[in-house]
């Protein structure tokens, strides 16, 4: 289900798309909100999922990293920004394919 915590174990394509989405959503938040407000919202969302929706600590951490990278790098307005979500997809695809899941 959308917005449900998931570590995408054994599903690298979906996991790569998920983290790409976190990065792009983080960028979108920082385009419309001051960065401190965007970061506070991101962290609140991830902590809420951890405490109330059964997210693992590893899932919370990795999701927050991708959200924050998107939120912080978008305002830099660098011409190669679109490469960052692609890099996120590749990193997550490889990480999940190799079974590199951090334990809680």
Beta strands, then each sheet from edge to edge (+ up, - down):
end
